[in-house]
């Protein structure tokens, strides 16, 4: 199981996140994803602990944790694509936006 750590400051380093989780046990991995184009951190991390019991203790204990003045969002990580799709409030289909040669255009409705 992985732990999702959200709302990270963009200047947080892997060592900062690891230090936050170290009191709960051995850290198997800590990953701060970056944007492909810019190399800038994306503001979240994934932490894996060596033992599942350590992960559960860390998630419970760090619910009100802050890092560099920002409140963190700490949850069990969900597999990619596992989150349910959000439907529009009014029931109408969302417009699809496609990249065109003149910028972003709404191509969901006929002209």
C-alpha positions as CSV (number, residue, x, y, z in Angstrom):
1,X,0.0,0.0,0.0
2,X,1.2,3.5,-0.8
3,X,0.4,6.7,1.1
4,X,-0.6,9.8,-0.9
5,X,0.7,13.1,0.6
6,X,-1.0,16.1,-1.0
7,X,-0.8,19.8,-0.7
8,X,3.0,19.7,-0.4
9,X,4.9,23.0,-0.8
10,X,6.6,23.1,-4.1
11,X,10.0,23.6,-2.5
12,X,9.6,20.5,-0.3
13,X,12.3,17.9,-0.8
14,X,12.2,14.1,-0.6
15,X,14.2,14.3,2.7
16,X,11.5,16.6,4.2
17,X,8.8,14.1,3.5
18,X,10.9,11.2,4.6
19,X,11.7,13.0,7.9
20,X,7.9,13.4,8.5
21,X,7.3,9.7,8.1
22,X,10.5,8.4,9.8
23,X,9.0,8.2,13.4
24,X,6.5,5.6,12.2
25,X,8.9,3.0,10.8
26,X,11.2,2.2,7.9
27,X,10.4,4.0,4.7
28,X,10.6,1.7,1.6
29,X,10.3,4.5,-0.9
30,X,9.4,8.2,-1.2
31,X,8.6,9.7,-4.6
32,X,7.9,13.4,-5.4
33,X,6.6,13.4,-9.0
34,X,7.8,16.3,-11.3
35,X,6.3,17.9,-14.4
36,X,7.8,16.5,-17.6
37,X,8.3,19.8,-19.4
38,X,9.5,22.0,-16.5
39,X,10.9,19.6,-14.0
40,X,8.9,21.4,-11.3
41,X,7.5,19.4,-8.4
42,X,3.8,18.7,-8.7
43,X,2.9,19.3,-5.0
44,X,2.3,15.8,-3.9
45,X,4.2,12.7,-3.0
46,X,3.9,8.9,-2.6
47,X,5.4,7.2,0.4
48,X,5.7,3.4,1.0
49,X,6.5,2.1,4.4
50,X,8.2,-1.3,5.0
51,X,5.3,-2.6,7.1
52,X,1.5,-2.1,6.5
53,X,1.0,-1.4,10.2
54,X,3.4,1.5,10.0
55,X,1.5,2.9,7.1
56,X,-1.8,2.8,8.9
57,X,-0.2,4.4,12.0
58,X,1.3,7.2,9.9
59,X,-1.9,7.9,8.1
60,X,-3.8,8.2,11.3
61,X,-1.2,10.3,13.2
62,X,-0.4,12.7,10.4
63,X,-4.0,13.8,9.6
64,X,-3.4,17.3,11.0
65,X,0.3,17.5,10.0
66,X,1.8,20.6,8.4
67,X,4.9,21.0,6.4
68,X,6.5,24.4,5.8
69,X,3.2,26.1,7.0
70,X,0.9,24.1,4.7
71,X,-1.6,21.6,6.0
72,X,-1.0,18.2,4.4
73,X,-3.6,15.8,3.0
74,X,-2.6,12.3,3.8
75,X,-4.6,9.3,2.6
76,X,-4.1,5.7,1.4
77,X,-3.1,6.0,-2.3
78,X,-5.6,4.8,-4.8
79,X,-4.5,3.0,-8.0
80,X,-4.4,5.2,-11.0
81,X,-7.8,5.5,-12.7
82,X,-9.6,4.0,-9.7
83,X,-11.3,7.3,-8.7
84,X,-14.9,7.5,-10.0
85,X,-15.6,9.9,-12.8
86,X,-17.4,13.0,-11.7
87,X,-20.6,13.6,-13.5
88,X,-21.9,17.2,-14.2
89,X,-24.3,18.6,-11.7
90,X,-27.0,19.3,-14.3
91,X,-26.7,16.0,-16.1
92,X,-25.6,17.5,-19.4
93,X,-22.4,16.1,-21.0
94,X,-19.3,18.1,-20.5
95,X,-17.9,19.9,-23.5
96,X,-14.8,18.3,-24.9
97,X,-11.9,20.6,-25.6
98,X,-9.4,19.6,-28.2
99,X,-6.1,21.2,-29.1
100,X,-6.4,22.9,-32.4
101,X,-4.1,25.0,-34.5
102,X,-5.8,28.2,-33.3
103,X,-5.9,27.3,-29.6
104,X,-8.5,25.7,-27.5
105,X,-11.9,25.3,-29.1
106,X,-15.2,23.8,-28.0
107,X,-15.8,21.1,-30.6
108,X,-18.6,19.3,-28.7
109,X,-21.3,21.4,-30.4
110,X,-21.9,21.9,-34.1
111,X,-21.1,25.4,-35.4
